Amino acid sequence: MVQVYRKHWHKESFKTSLGYLRDLIVYFLPIPRLPLWVIKLLYGVIPEFIFFVHPRRSEDIFRGFPTLSIVRKFFDKQTTLNLISKLPPIVIGVVKTPTDVNGLVISSFSVPAILANERRTTLKEAFRGLAFASKISKRFAIVGLGGWWPAVTRRGIGLKDYAKKRNLVVTNGHCGTLVSLFLMIKEISEIASYKLEDMSVSILGVGKMGANLARAIYNKIGRLILIDVNAAKLSKVTEELRGNKYNHTVLQEIVSDKDPGVMKNILGSCHVLVCTTTNLRRLIIPEDIPPGSIIIDDARPEAVSRHISTDKIVLEGGLMKIVGVSIDYDFGFGYGDNVFGCLAETYALALDKLRTLRPTLGDVDINNYEEMKKFCLRNNLVCGDFKTLEVTIHKAQLYACLKNKSTNGVFLKAKQPHGQQVLS
């Protein structure tokens, strides 16, 4: 339902309708939780975690639930979406892992525009999702928030008390996303045989995720450029970083404007730009991307038009790999064994059983982030494949994009990845 990759997929109408009938019956049953054996019978697993998402765009709804296409024959698009958004949540898939810590993916029917514009009803919709999740999972199951759910629930804080009443544990997934972005930047530096402390990284958007990423990589890289439209917010983040005891990173702040030349200059002077905004529109178009650019787009919906070439690369942000995972449907938050960091965090917390890791509510705790990074590497949660839509970007392509790129007069001299041909 939250589709990022443009793989053409459609669910079968009869099976989907039958599955939703099952979900409706369970949703309206006046009991707090089904017996575990009944959950296993109905859903094939006994979930220790739930990943709660939403459709990214209207077409995701009709591909994932074709029967609802009938509704749009009688109403205009906005009326159709408003009506469908009132429906109870649906189970859209099963996540099976080699550790036998398994989960379900539950989706609401509201697209981001409705979630953003109907704040008074959005929280009630999230409560409906949690109420349903509690009926079909173990007690104290981990509920991870995907897509816009963290943004519209105060990064999960608005759901904490309700989840506790339902014997659930909510996490906003930002810690896992942060781990995944750090691992991507680190692997890109390794591909180029470049020391991490010599990397130049730009972050577009210093909201919660952008500020968290800045904290995570500050003093680990050579140069950090922070970009945002909000000058006050930008100054607050940079002042905090400069107050750090150690200041090995050269820090620069830029108040962004609509001049595409500014973004071109930024992209031309850094190895990687990470986009971490929450937006409803494109922020960068292919024409504004100079050769040699690598962009990690972690915005949802996407902030950067996908453009595949050997010298301009836009990567799906924050992918991690759960080695050996089996997901029975492509929801757009991963492909094969690749999943977004927010889902990886949900799984990690369930696997850890809250012994060493804590759920993320509100801001990311940097100590918890460091623990999660170690935990992931110990438990086969690694950096995901580099993807642009469903297309894999190989190391040789990244190397070719980075080689000899100038950053403030320092040229990146990379060695060719072993056993791979560098693209011309």
N, C-alpha and C positions, 0 to 999 in steps of 0.2 A: 504493500500500500504506500509506503514512503519510498517511492521509486527514484533512485538516482541514476542507475544504469538504464540505458534505453533498449534493453533486451525486450523483444516483442513477446509478451506473455499474456495469456488470458486464462482465467479459471473457467472450469466447466460449470454451466449454470445450475444444473440439477444438484450436483454434489455440493456446490456452494450454498444453495438454498437449503438443502437438508442440514448442512452443518450449522447454518445460522438459526434454523428452527431449534436445533439442539441447544444452541447458546441462549436463545430467547427463553426456553423452558427453564434452563438453569438460572438465568438472570432473575426471573420472576418467582422462583421458588422461595418461600418464606423461611429459609434456613441460612445460617451464617456460613456453613462450609459443608460440602459433600463428603461422604466417607471416602477415604483414599482409594479403596478398591473400585468405587464407582467412577472417580476421576480417571483412574487408569483405564477403565473400560471405555469411557466416553472419548478420552483424548489421547490414549496410547502411552502416556507418561504420567508420573506423579511430579508435578512441577515444584522445583525448589527456587525457581526464579520466574518472574514475569517481565517481559519487555513491553512497555506501553507506548504505542506510536499513534500516528494519524496519517491520512493520505496527504501527499505533498501537493497534488493538483487534482482537479476534478476527474481527469481521465483515469487516474489511478483507481478511483472508486469503481468505475464502470468496467475496467479490466479485471479488477479483483472480485467484483460482485456483479456480473453481467445482467442479472435479473433486474437490477435497479435502473437499467437503461430505459425501461418502460416509463418511469416517472418523467423523464425529460421530454417525452413525446407530448406531454400535456401542459408543461410549464416552461417558463423561460429559465435560463441557466441559474440566475441568482436565487429564484424561488425554489428551484430543484435542489440546489445545494443547502438552502436553509431548511427545507423539509427533511432531507436526508440526514442532516446534522443532528436531528432530534432522536434518531434511532439509537437503541442501546448498543454497546460495544460488541465486537465480534472477534473470535479467535481466528487469526489468519495463518497460523503455522506453528510447527513444533521444532524445537531446538534440542538435538540429542548430542551429547558429548562423550568422549571416550572415558571420562571419569564417572559416568552415570549420574552426573549432576545436570539434570535436564530442565528445560523450561518451555513456556508457551509465549507466543507473540500475540498481544491483544491490540486491536486498533479501534479508535473512535471513528466517526464518519465526518469529522469537521476538517476542512482544509485550513491552511495557515491564516488566510484572510479573515475567516470567521473566528478563529481562536484569538486573533489580535484585536478584532473590532467588537467582539461580544464578551468583554472581560467579566461582566456580571454573571453570565451563564457558563463561562468556561470552567470555573472552579467546580461548579455543580457537575459538569460533564466529566471532569477528572475524578470526582467522588464516585460517579457511576462506574468508571473504569476500575477503581480500587475495590468497590463493592463486589463487582463481578470477579475480579482477580482473587479475592479472598475465598470465594466459593469453590474455586477450582485449583487450589494450590495448598501446599503444606502450611502449617502455622509458622509465622515469622519468615515466610518466603520473601525474597528480595524483589522489589518492584523497581525496575530501571526506567527512567523517563527518556524518550527519544524525541527527535525533531524539535518542535516548539514547546513541548510540555514543560521543560525547565523554565523557559522564558516567561510563560504565562502563569506559573505557579510560584513565583518568587524563588526560582531555583530549587523547587521542591519543598521549601519551608511551609508553604500554604497547605501542603498535604500531610505534614508530619503527624499532627494530632489525630486526624481522621484515620490515617494508616495504622496508628497505634491501637485505636479502638477495634480495628479489623484484624489485629495481629499480623500486620505486614510491616516491612522495613523499606522505606523509600530512599532511593539515591538518584541524584540528577545526572550522573554519568560524566560530569566534567573532569573528574580526576583521571578516569580512563582515557578520555579524549586528550587530556594533557599529556599523558604517557605516550599515547600513539603519535602525537605531533612531535614530541621530543625525539622519539625513536626514528621517525621519518627524517628529520633534520640530521640526526646523527648518521644514519645510513647514507644519506646523500653525500655527506662530507667524506665518508669512508670510500664511497664509489670513486670519488675524485682524488683519493689519497691525500686529502686535505685535513689538517688538524682542526678539530672542532673549535678550538680557541682562536683560529684564524678565520672562521666563517663570518660572513656578513649577512644578517637576516633582517628583513623588514616585516612588521606586523601591521596589517591594515584593520583598524578597529580595536580600540583598547577598552571595550566593555569588559565584562567579567572574564570571559575566556581569553581575550587578548591580553588583559592585564596579568592573568594567571600564567600564560605562556611567557610573557616578558619576565616575570619573577623566576620561572623555571630555568630559563636559558641565560639570564643575566649573570655575568662573571664566568660563564662557560663558553661564550663565543667572543669574537674580536670586536664586532660592531653590531649595534642594534638600532634600527630606525623604527620609531613608533609614529603611526599616521592615524589621525582621527579628525572628524569635522568639529568635535567639541573641544575647544582650546582648554577650558577649565579642567575637564576630565583628563586630558592629555598631560597637563602640568602636574596634576595630582599624582599620576602614575610615575612620571619621570622624577619628581621630587622624592617619592618613596624609594625608588631604585638608587638614586644618587646618595641617599642617606645610608646606604649599605656600607658596612665596615670595609669591604673590599670592592674596589671599582676597577676591575681589569677590562671591562667592556666599554668601548667608546659609545656613548649614547647620544642619539639625535632625535628630536621631535619635530614633526611636520604637521601643521594644520592643513588638512586636505581641502581642495577646492575643485571646481569643475574643469579646470584647465588640464586637458589630457597630457600636455607636455610635462607637467609635474610628475605624474605617475610614470611616464616613460623614463624620466631621469632617475627616479627611485629604483625602478626595475633594472635599469642599466647599471646601477651602482651596488647591487647586492647579489648574493648567490641564490637566495631563496626569499620569496615573499609569501607570507602566510596570511590568508584572509579569514578573519574570525568574526565577521559581523552577523547580526540577525537582521535580515532585510527582506523586502518583497520585490526587489528589482535588481537588475544587473548593475554592477559597479565598474567593471572593466570589460571592454570589448576587444576582440582580437587585434583590431587596427592600432590599439594603444599599447600593445605588448611588443617591445623590441626583441630582436633576435638574441638568443642566449638566456632568455628568461625561464625560470622555473617557479610556478605558482602552486602552492598547496591551498586549495579552496575548501575550507571547513565551514563555510557559511551554509545555512539551510533556510530557504532555498538557495541555490547556487548564486554566487555574486559575480562569477566570471564565466563568460561564454567558453564552452569547450572548443579547443582548437588544437588539433593534433598535427605536429610537424617535428622535424628533427631538431629545430632550434627554438621552438616556442612550446613549452609543455605546461599544461594545467592538470594537476593531480587531484584525485578525490582525497579530501582531507581526513586524516585520522583513522585510516584503516589499520586494524590489527588482525592477526591470524590466530584462531583457536585451532591448534593442530588436531586434526581428526574429527572436527565438528561435522554434524549432518543437519542441514536446514532444508526442510521439505518444499520450500518455495522461495522464489526470488522476490523479496520485498523491497529491494533497492538499498538496503543498508549493508550490503556486502555481496560478495559473489564467490561461490564455492566455500572455501573455509575462511574467506575474508569477511570481517564484520567491523562495524564502526566501534570506536573506543568506548562509547557509552554502553553498548551491549557487552563488550569485553569486561567492563567494570562490573556490570550486573552479575555476570557469570563468576568473576573472580570473588566477589563478596559471598556468593552462594557456596563456592568451593571452599573458601576460607572459613565459612560459618562464623564470621565476625570475631575470629580469635585474634587476628593481628591487624586486620583492616577495618576501617570505619566507613559507613555510608557518607556520601557527599551531599550535604544540605547547605545551601548558601554558597559562600566562597570556598574554594579549594584550600584545604590545610596542607601547607607545603611538606610537613612531616609525613602526613598520610600519603601524599603523592610519591615521596621517596620510597615509602614502604610498599606501595602498590607497584612501583616500577621494579623493585626487587622481586616481589611476589610473582609478577607476570613472567619475568625471565626464568624463574625457578619452575614454572608450571606450564611451559609450552604455550605461553601467550606472547607472541613475538610481533615484530613489525610486519604489517601486511604487505601484499604485493603493491607495486606502484601501478595505479589504474587511472585512465582517463575514460570515463564512462565504463563500458565493459572491456575496453582494450587495455592489455597489459603493456606498460612502458618498461622496456628492458634496460638493464644497467648501462649497456653500450649507448643507448639513446640519451640517457642522462649525462653520461660522460661527455658525449659529443657536444651537448648543449653547454656544459660547464667549461670545457677546455679553453684555456687562454683568455677567459673572461677577465676583464679589468675591474677591480674594485678599489677605487682611490689610488690607482697607479700600481697596485699589487696584482700580479697576474697569477691565476690559478694554474699550476703546472701539474696536471693529473697523469697518472699512469693508466695505460689501457687495462680495463678489467680482464682478468685471466680467462682465457678461453672464449672471449667474445669479440666480435668484429665491431670496430667503431664505425658508425654510419657517417657517410660523407654528406 
